[in-house]
Amino acid sequence: MTTVSAPGKVYLFGEHAVVYGEPAVPCAIEKRATVTAELREDDHVRVEAADLSLNGFVVEYAGTTDHRPDVDVPQPLLDAAMGYIDAAVQQAREAADAPDAGFDITVESEIPLGAGLGSSAAVVVAGIDAATRVLGEPLDLRELADRAYNAEYEVQDGQASRADTFCSTMGGAVRVAGDDCTKLSTPTLPFVVGFDGGAGDTGKLVASVRELRDTYEFAADTVEAIGDIVSTGESLLAEADPNSEPSDELISELGDLININHGLLSALGVSSRSLDTMVWAAREAGAEGAKLTGAGGGGCIVALDRTAETQTSLRYTPGCEDSFRAELATEGVRVED
Ligand code: MEV
């Protein structure tokens, strides 16, 4: 039996545009998905998930997911969760050359599903790592990140970047542009997250941006402008001392870029009333910048604020279900005792 955890993430900048090869900077946060894998004697997969916003479910199947029994949780959410877990199992079987391996899998997650905090990437990364380890074929981090990307790519019908899975595997702040993925050295940034209790459908949101981009040249320009924001932000981060507290000037400049990034994402139609309300509440409370994080449509915002004001103010914002300070997770995927 092996237990592995992997972190969720927030996007400092660049979601959606990263799907088209523009750079993005996601940052891993100390909210983890934990997957335990145990080998079975048959080729079945039994999945038990206590969290994942699903009120808990247990599913056992053999062969394909079509053999799943009905369970008492909303089918779309179940399909989403099972799709990622299935894809992770397939990647692990392939990596270890063990096509008939069966597993008992338990998923525990502090990361709400579809809320922009990288829950699916964290489950996939931890799942592949745990399953390959129990098969005695642990992967190096690059291969793990690649296989996790393949799994997301498949589940999201080819609409995925490497950003979420690379960030969850490596931890810390990373830069992703197309296939080019690197770790960044950044100072610790004072992230505050607001969560509206909801979720967006990543596949649909990515498809809607693609349609806009294909239809209107100015939408394609908007995607490119997000890439320019990321490049400007990266230069600011590169000049900062990773071992010191970020200066007020850095936070203020990053905040401006974050605000513009949110405006452009909103122009591309991926914000929502609750996300906009939380973004404005954070700014009015004194946050240096606030934007949606992840695919949008509902879920989370991320703000930069050193004081406690934003978190407190979000707590009293209508439509905000939870707010918390998110520490940068310097460690990515890791084996738990
Ligand atoms: C979703 O967390 C981030 C998107 O950019 C999609 C992706 O990068 O795969 C919207």
Residues whose N, C-alpha, C, O or C-beta is under 5 A from the ligand:
A	BS01	MEV	E15 H16 V18 V19 Q159 A160 S161 A163 D164 G294 A295
